[in-house]
C-alpha cells in the first residue's frame, strides 16, 4: 500500500462497520482509484490550443428611419 492509501485504522473501521468483505472491497477500490489518479497526474500532457486568427466581422447596424 502506498503512503497516500487508506491507513490500517481506516481500513479496519470500514470492515467493522460494514462487514469484512464489503469493507475490504471498498478499501481496495479506493486504493485502485488513487493509483489511477496518480498515474494520470504523472503522465499528464499540457495541451496548448491554437486558435486561428479571427476574421473581421462586419456588423450591420439598423438605424431607425
N, C-alpha and C positions, 0 to 999 in steps of 0.2 A: 504494500500500500504506500502511496506517495505521501509527502508531508502535507499536501492540501486535501487529502481524503478525509473521510469520517474518522474520528477518534474511536478508540476502543469503547469508551464510555457511551458515545452517541450510538454506536452500532448495537451495544448491549441493551441500551434503553429502547431502541426500536424493537429488538427481539422480545423484550419483556412485555412491552405494552401491546404489540400487535401480533405476537407469536413468532416462534423461531424461524419458520420457513418464510413468512411474509417479510419479516424484518431483515433477514439475510438477503432476500431478493431485492428489496428497496435499497439497501446499502450497496449492493453490487451494482445496481442500476445507476445510482448516484455517482459511484466511483467511475463507471464506464463513461458517463456523460462528462464528468470532469476531465477525464483523459482525452476525450474527443475535442472538448473546448480548448484544452492546452495544445493539442495538435493543430487545430485551426489557427490559433494565435501564432504558433511557431511558423506555420507555412503561409501566413497571410502575405498577399502581394498588394502593394499600393497601385491603384489604377488612377491615371490622370485622364480625365475626359477631355477630348479635343473637340471643340465646337467650331464649326466653320464660321467665317466672318459673316456678319449679318448684312443682308441686302437692305438698302434704304427702302423703307416702307412709305408709300405715298398714301396719305390720308386725305379723304375727301370730306371737307367740312361744308355742311349745308348752312347757308346763311338765310335768314328769314327774308322774304320778299316784301 
